[in-house]
Amino acid sequence: MTRRRALVLVFAILSVSFTGLTWDAAIRAVAPSLPDRIADQDYWNLITESSEPDGEFRSDNLLSNEIFLQYVIPDLLRTAKPNRVYLGVGPEQNFTYIAALKPKMAFIVDIRRGNLQLHLMYKALFELSSDRVDFIFRLFSRKRPDNLTAKSTTQEIFTALDKTEASELLYKENLKVIQDHLMRKRHLALTSEDIKGIEYVYGTFSWFGPGLSYWSTGGRGGGRNAPTYWDLMVADDGKGQVRSFLSNEENFQVLKELHEKNLLVPVVGNFAGPKALRAVGRYIKERDSTVSAFYLSNVEQYLTREGTLYTFCANVATLPLDSTSTFIRSVRNNTYGPGVGLDSELGNMMDEVKACTVK
């Protein structure tokens, strides 16, 4: 027995003796829990120690192509619980689900280190920006006009953004601020490839502006229609409510606070890999928490093609789940409308993992 576990046991015994708590309640009262904040070095260690080697995907995947991703949020909020841990894959669509669910902590696990670099760019911009107007104009290297406020609508902000030209000088200044923030203020040990990757990502956002789409930088299977960044931020949930992470200041601040506390953690890993998901699951379980939701995108179709779906299921089975833990997945079935992007569906994680781990 480790010294730490021995101390936990002693405190639990004292709690039972002097407070009248049940044994289980006493253990929970003194056991480790999810942190309120993670120190910079611990944050970087968590990323490094949980990550697998860099992998490949068909595109840079700098932006979602899921125009209907908000449609499942009303049902998701009736099932998944807040103040737990959110898991996801890919770029900014995670932010919209996180803003809705308000988890205590979030992990984004993606096969490409480029996705880690994308999220590190986002991390710096969230922390550097005072409000979502500031964030949006920094993201696309535009000068913020004076007539926009935190109360401006997303449509008003992007309309103004579209009328403002990108600035090469502002791009270079902002890029240096981003790099300095991550390396000098946060003391993250970025590799030279990470630095180049962040520069590439930020340059792409500056070049394409609010018209950036999933296929802007090419990739296998390119040339299809896809929603732009602007489209995704003003889209609604099918019932008239805009729920994107930039739809209002409250949503933006959910993400800003998580980043400032180092509680949104990007990890490099294959869903069917030997390390990443299991390491994340171990971290959550050791802190007596539960997965609220796991956004899968359409990764399952690639795992099926590669014959590794059962390995993925075995990895998910190691996560701490309960009856409310929910899969969010992307499917191409034209449920909501034809032509553009993917639809979204929900699934019960416990039930589905039980079914798919039985060969």
C-alpha positions as CSV (number, residue, x, y, z in Angstrom):
1,M,0.0,0.0,0.0
2,T,1.4,3.4,-0.9
3,R,1.8,6.2,1.7
4,R,-0.9,8.2,-0.1
5,R,-3.4,5.4,-0.1
6,A,-2.7,4.6,3.5
7,L,-3.4,8.3,4.4
8,V,-6.7,8.1,2.5
9,L,-7.6,5.0,4.5
10,V,-6.8,6.7,7.8
11,F,-8.8,9.8,7.0
12,A,-11.7,7.6,5.9
13,I,-11.7,5.7,9.2
14,L,-11.6,9.0,11.1
15,S,-14.5,10.4,9.0
16,V,-16.6,7.3,9.8
17,S,-15.7,7.5,13.5
18,F,-16.3,11.2,14.1
19,T,-18.9,12.3,11.5
20,G,-21.1,9.3,11.2
21,L,-20.6,9.0,7.5
22,T,-21.0,5.7,5.8
23,W,-17.8,4.0,4.7
24,D,-18.4,4.7,1.0
25,A,-19.3,8.3,1.6
26,A,-16.2,8.7,3.8
27,I,-13.9,7.2,1.1
28,R,-15.4,9.6,-1.5
29,A,-14.9,12.5,0.8
30,V,-11.2,12.1,1.0
31,A,-10.4,10.4,-2.3
32,P,-8.7,12.5,-5.1
33,S,-11.1,14.4,-7.4
34,L,-10.9,16.2,-10.6
35,P,-8.7,19.3,-10.2
36,D,-10.0,22.8,-10.1
37,R,-6.8,23.8,-12.0
38,I,-3.8,22.1,-13.4
39,A,-0.3,23.6,-13.2
40,D,1.4,24.3,-16.5
41,Q,4.1,21.6,-16.1
42,D,1.5,19.0,-15.0
43,Y,-0.7,19.9,-18.0
44,W,2.1,19.4,-20.4
45,N,3.1,16.1,-18.7
46,L,-0.5,14.9,-18.9
47,I,-0.5,15.6,-22.7
48,T,2.9,14.0,-23.2
49,E,2.4,10.9,-21.0
50,S,-1.1,10.2,-22.5
51,S,-0.2,10.6,-26.2
52,E,0.8,8.1,-28.8
53,P,3.0,8.7,-31.9
54,D,1.7,11.0,-34.6
55,G,-0.8,9.3,-37.1
56,E,-2.4,10.2,-40.4
57,F,-5.8,11.3,-41.6
58,R,-7.3,12.1,-45.0
59,S,-7.2,15.9,-44.4
60,D,-6.0,18.6,-42.1
61,N,-9.4,18.6,-40.5
62,L,-9.1,22.2,-39.3
63,L,-12.9,22.7,-39.3
64,S,-16.0,20.5,-38.9
65,N,-18.2,19.8,-41.9
66,E,-21.2,19.0,-39.7
67,I,-23.8,21.7,-40.2
68,F,-26.4,19.8,-38.2
69,L,-24.2,19.0,-35.2
70,Q,-26.4,21.1,-32.8
71,Y,-29.5,19.2,-33.6
72,V,-28.8,16.6,-30.9
73,I,-28.0,19.1,-28.1
74,P,-31.5,19.3,-26.7
75,D,-31.7,15.5,-26.3
76,L,-28.0,15.4,-25.1
77,L,-28.8,17.9,-22.3
78,R,-31.7,15.7,-21.1
79,T,-29.3,12.7,-20.7
80,A,-25.7,13.6,-20.2
81,K,-24.7,15.2,-16.9
82,P,-22.6,18.4,-16.4
83,N,-19.5,18.8,-14.2
84,R,-18.1,15.5,-15.4
85,V,-15.6,14.8,-18.1
86,Y,-16.1,15.3,-21.9
87,L,-14.2,13.3,-24.5
88,G,-14.0,14.2,-28.2
89,V,-12.1,14.1,-31.4
90,G,-11.3,16.7,-34.1
91,P,-11.5,20.5,-34.2
92,E,-14.0,23.2,-33.0
93,Q,-17.3,21.2,-32.9
94,N,-16.1,20.0,-29.5
95,F,-16.3,23.5,-28.2
96,T,-20.0,23.7,-29.0
97,Y,-20.8,20.5,-27.2
98,I,-18.6,21.5,-24.3
99,A,-20.3,24.9,-24.0
100,A,-23.6,23.0,-23.8
101,L,-22.6,20.3,-21.4
102,K,-20.3,22.5,-19.1
103,P,-18.0,19.6,-18.0
104,K,-15.5,20.0,-15.2
105,M,-12.8,18.8,-17.6
106,A,-12.4,17.8,-21.2
107,F,-10.0,15.7,-23.3
108,I,-9.7,15.9,-27.1
109,V,-8.1,12.7,-28.5
110,D,-7.1,12.7,-32.1
111,I,-4.8,10.6,-34.3
112,R,-3.0,13.6,-35.7
113,R,-0.5,15.8,-33.8
114,G,-1.7,18.5,-36.1
115,N,-5.0,18.5,-34.2
116,L,-3.0,19.0,-30.9
117,Q,-1.3,22.0,-32.6
118,L,-4.7,23.4,-33.7
119,H,-6.0,23.1,-30.1
120,L,-2.9,24.8,-28.7
121,M,-3.5,27.7,-31.1
122,Y,-7.1,27.9,-29.8
123,K,-5.9,27.7,-26.2
124,A,-3.7,30.7,-26.6
125,L,-6.4,32.7,-28.4
126,F,-9.0,31.9,-25.8
127,E,-6.7,32.9,-23.0
128,L,-5.6,36.1,-24.8
129,S,-9.0,37.3,-25.8
130,S,-11.3,39.4,-23.5
131,D,-14.5,38.4,-25.2
132,R,-15.7,36.5,-28.2
133,V,-15.5,39.5,-30.5
134,D,-11.8,39.9,-29.6
135,F,-11.4,36.1,-30.1
136,I,-13.0,36.0,-33.6
137,F,-10.9,38.9,-34.9
138,R,-7.7,37.5,-33.5
139,L,-8.5,34.1,-35.0
140,F,-8.7,35.5,-38.5
141,S,-6.0,38.3,-38.1
142,R,-8.4,41.2,-38.6
143,K,-8.5,44.5,-36.7
144,R,-11.5,44.6,-34.3
145,P,-13.9,47.5,-35.2
146,D,-15.1,49.8,-32.5
147,N,-18.8,49.3,-33.0
148,L,-18.9,45.7,-31.8
149,T,-19.5,44.7,-28.2
150,A,-19.9,41.5,-26.2
151,K,-23.7,41.8,-26.8
152,S,-23.4,41.8,-30.6
153,T,-25.0,38.8,-32.4
154,T,-22.8,36.2,-34.0
155,Q,-24.2,37.2,-37.4
156,E,-23.3,40.9,-36.8
157,I,-19.8,39.9,-35.7
158,F,-19.1,37.7,-38.8
159,T,-20.7,40.3,-41.2
160,A,-18.3,42.9,-39.8
161,L,-15.4,40.4,-40.0
162,D,-16.2,39.7,-43.7
163,K,-15.9,43.3,-44.5
164,T,-12.5,43.7,-42.8
165,E,-9.4,42.8,-44.7
166,A,-6.8,40.4,-43.3
167,S,-3.6,42.1,-42.1
168,E,-0.2,40.4,-42.8
169,L,1.3,42.6,-40.1
170,L,-1.4,41.7,-37.6
171,Y,-1.0,38.1,-38.5
172,K,2.8,38.2,-37.7
173,E,2.3,40.1,-34.5
174,N,-0.5,37.8,-33.3
175,L,1.5,34.7,-34.2
176,K,4.4,35.8,-32.1
177,V,2.1,36.6,-29.2
178,I,0.5,33.1,-29.5
179,Q,4.0,31.5,-29.5
180,D,5.2,33.6,-26.6
181,H,2.1,32.9,-24.6
182,L,2.4,29.1,-25.0
183,M,6.2,28.9,-24.5
184,R,7.1,31.7,-22.2
185,K,4.0,32.3,-20.1
186,R,2.7,28.7,-20.1
187,H,6.2,27.2,-20.3
188,L,5.0,24.4,-22.7
189,A,7.9,22.5,-24.2
190,L,6.8,22.8,-27.8
191,T,8.8,20.9,-30.4
192,S,10.0,22.7,-33.5
193,E,7.3,20.7,-35.4
194,D,4.7,22.0,-33.0
195,I,5.9,25.6,-33.6
196,K,5.7,25.0,-37.4
197,G,2.3,23.3,-37.1
198,I,0.8,26.2,-35.1
199,E,2.2,28.7,-37.6
200,Y,0.6,26.7,-40.5
201,V,-2.8,26.5,-38.8
202,Y,-2.9,30.1,-37.8
203,G,-1.7,31.2,-41.3
204,T,-4.5,29.1,-42.9
205,F,-7.2,30.8,-40.7
206,S,-5.8,34.2,-41.7
207,W,-5.7,33.3,-45.4
208,F,-9.2,31.9,-45.8
209,G,-10.9,34.0,-43.2
210,P,-14.5,33.2,-42.2
211,G,-14.9,31.3,-45.5
212,L,-12.6,28.6,-44.2
213,S,-14.2,25.1,-44.8
214,Y,-13.3,21.5,-44.2
215,W,-11.9,21.1,-47.7
216,S,-10.1,24.5,-47.9
217,T,-6.6,22.9,-47.6
218,G,-7.4,19.9,-49.8
219,G,-7.3,16.3,-48.7
220,R,-8.3,12.9,-50.2
221,G,-11.9,13.1,-51.4
222,G,-12.0,16.8,-51.6
223,G,-14.1,19.1,-53.8
224,R,-17.4,18.5,-52.0
225,N,-19.6,21.2,-50.6
226,A,-19.0,22.0,-46.9
227,P,-20.2,24.7,-44.5
228,T,-17.8,27.6,-43.8
229,Y,-16.7,28.7,-40.3
230,W,-19.3,31.5,-40.6
231,D,-22.0,29.0,-41.5
232,L,-21.2,26.8,-38.5
233,M,-21.2,29.6,-36.0
234,V,-24.6,31.0,-37.0
235,A,-26.3,27.6,-37.5
236,D,-29.0,26.6,-35.0
237,D,-30.3,23.4,-33.4
238,G,-33.2,22.9,-35.8
239,K,-35.6,24.6,-33.5
240,G,-34.3,28.2,-33.9
241,Q,-31.8,28.3,-31.0
242,V,-28.2,29.1,-32.0
243,R,-25.9,27.0,-29.7
244,S,-22.4,27.4,-31.2
245,F,-19.6,28.2,-28.8
246,L,-19.5,31.7,-30.3
247,S,-23.3,32.3,-30.2
248,N,-23.1,34.2,-26.9
249,E,-20.7,35.4,-24.3
250,E,-21.7,32.8,-21.7
251,N,-20.7,29.9,-24.1
252,F,-17.4,31.6,-25.0
253,Q,-16.6,32.0,-21.3
254,V,-17.1,28.3,-20.6
255,L,-14.3,27.5,-23.0
256,K,-12.1,30.4,-21.9
257,E,-12.3,29.3,-18.2
258,L,-11.4,25.7,-19.1
259,H,-8.4,26.8,-21.1
260,E,-7.2,29.3,-18.4
261,K,-7.3,26.5,-15.8
262,N,-5.6,24.0,-18.2
263,L,-8.7,21.7,-18.0
264,L,-9.1,21.2,-21.7
265,V,-6.4,18.7,-22.6
266,P,-5.5,17.7,-26.3
267,V,-4.0,14.3,-26.6
268,V,-2.5,12.5,-29.7
269,G,-3.9,9.0,-30.0
270,N,-5.7,6.4,-32.2
271,F,-9.1,5.4,-30.8
272,A,-7.9,1.8,-31.2
273,G,-4.4,2.5,-30.0
274,P,-2.8,0.9,-27.0
275,K,-2.3,4.0,-24.8
276,A,-4.3,7.3,-25.2
277,L,-7.9,6.4,-24.4
278,R,-6.8,4.0,-21.6
279,A,-4.5,6.7,-20.1
280,V,-7.4,9.2,-20.2
281,G,-9.7,6.7,-18.7
282,R,-7.3,5.9,-15.9
283,Y,-6.9,9.6,-15.1
284,I,-10.6,10.1,-14.8
285,K,-11.2,6.9,-12.8
286,E,-8.5,7.7,-10.3
287,R,-10.2,11.0,-9.6
288,D,-13.6,9.4,-9.1
289,S,-15.3,11.0,-12.0
290,T,-17.3,9.7,-15.0
291,V,-17.5,10.4,-18.7
292,S,-20.5,12.5,-19.5
293,A,-20.3,12.3,-23.3
294,F,-17.9,11.1,-26.0
295,Y,-18.0,12.8,-29.4
296,L,-16.8,10.3,-32.0
297,S,-17.4,12.1,-35.3
298,N,-17.4,9.3,-37.9
299,V,-14.2,7.7,-36.7
300,E,-16.0,4.3,-36.3
301,Q,-16.3,3.9,-40.1
302,Y,-12.5,4.1,-40.4
303,L,-12.0,1.7,-37.5
304,T,-14.5,-0.7,-39.2
305,R,-12.5,-0.5,-42.5
306,E,-9.3,-1.2,-40.6
307,G,-10.7,-4.1,-38.6
308,T,-10.0,-2.4,-35.3
309,L,-13.5,-1.5,-34.1
310,Y,-13.5,-4.2,-31.3
311,T,-10.1,-2.8,-30.0
312,F,-11.7,0.6,-29.8
313,C,-14.7,-0.9,-27.9
314,A,-12.3,-2.6,-25.5
315,N,-10.6,0.8,-24.9
316,V,-13.9,2.5,-24.2
317,A,-14.9,-0.3,-21.8
318,T,-12.0,0.8,-19.6
319,L,-13.6,4.3,-19.2
320,P,-15.6,5.1,-16.1
321,L,-19.2,5.1,-17.4
322,D,-22.7,5.1,-16.1
323,S,-26.2,4.8,-17.6
324,T,-26.2,8.5,-18.7
325,S,-22.8,8.4,-20.5
326,T,-23.5,9.3,-24.1
327,F,-21.9,8.8,-27.5
328,I,-22.3,11.6,-30.0
329,R,-21.5,10.3,-33.5
330,S,-21.7,11.6,-37.1
331,V,-23.5,9.7,-39.8
332,R,-24.4,10.3,-43.4
333,N,-28.1,9.4,-43.6
334,N,-29.7,12.7,-44.7
335,T,-32.0,12.7,-41.6
336,Y,-32.1,16.5,-41.3
337,G,-31.5,17.6,-44.8
338,P,-29.7,16.5,-48.0
339,G,-26.3,17.4,-49.3
340,V,-24.2,19.2,-46.8
341,G,-22.1,17.5,-44.2
342,L,-23.1,14.8,-41.7
343,D,-26.0,14.3,-39.4
344,S,-25.5,13.6,-35.6
345,E,-26.9,10.8,-33.5
346,L,-26.7,9.8,-29.8
347,G,-26.1,6.4,-28.3
348,N,-25.8,5.0,-24.8
349,M,-22.2,4.2,-24.1
350,M,-22.7,1.4,-21.6
351,D,-25.2,-0.5,-23.7
352,E,-23.2,-0.1,-27.0
353,V,-19.9,-1.1,-25.5
354,K,-21.4,-4.2,-24.0
355,A,-22.8,-5.2,-27.4
356,C,-19.8,-4.4,-29.5
357,T,-17.2,-6.1,-27.2
358,V,-19.0,-9.5,-27.6
359,K,-17.5,-11.1,-30.7
